[in-house]
Amino acid sequence: METHINVYKRLGETPLECLNRLRTEHREYADVTLSYAGRLDPMAEGVLLVLAGKENKNRDQYLSLRKEYRVDILFGFATDTYDMLGLVSETVFSSRYPDVSVLSDEVRRFVGGHEQEYPPFSSKTVAGKTLFAWAKEGALASIEIPHKNIEIYACDLIQTRMMSKEALLNRVSYALAHVHGDFRQHEIKERWESVLRDAKEEIFSVASMHVACSSGTYVRSLAHDLGKRVSTGAFALRIIRTKVGDADVQDSLR
């Protein structure tokens, strides 16, 4: 039995669901105390570092490990969660990429130390309630959203491509079908169907970037911020955590 396991957290899973799957599929961990070092949102996939047994006592040394991600960003839309598990809150339809040289420059500008605002739909607690709860109640305006210090070690534009309206709706439907529990899935899908039905454009711009960052960085917030910087709106279409410390996604237990 390994004391720390590099597990691939699947699309739609919560970290707890991933731990339960590990116990079910690998019976040697059925009665072992498990925890994860660095959570992933339901819409994020990739490396989830799981600690087993006595290794949980060393959890703090794992929490600070450097993380790396590949993020696909869709332009022309924004959501209230900054990823696909959110309601479309803004549309700036455009089948044209933001200028690639401008986009590359803006991506590189993320490198360095920053104060990052916690995303509205997150587990950060304010006045005894998660930001997620404040957001669902429509009461975010009544509180001050906290910030945290983060470090972006590298941020590079990998490629750009186009995505059709049909492919986008299929991707949304596919992702929502993999999420369990109440995450407003029905309302989200209906909103997307309505927005895309009214959209005059048939294709939309997608960019992929690589991010290496400090623990606790919200990469979906980087996608949202990039959309604001290039004045088109944007959200994280797909997030894959490719590395935690030395644990690489190619070696993940699936």
PyMOL commands that set and color helices and strands:
alter all, ss='L'
color gray80, all
select helices_A, chain A and resi 15-25+27-29+53-63+100-108+131-136+140-142+165-177+185-198+219-229+249-251
alter helices_A, ss='H'
color red, helices_A
select strands_A, chain A and resi 4-9+34-36+44-52+67-75+77-79+88-91+112-117+125-126+129-130+147-164+203-213+234-244+247-248
alter strands_A, ss='S'
color yellow, strands_A
deselect
rebuild
show_as cartoon
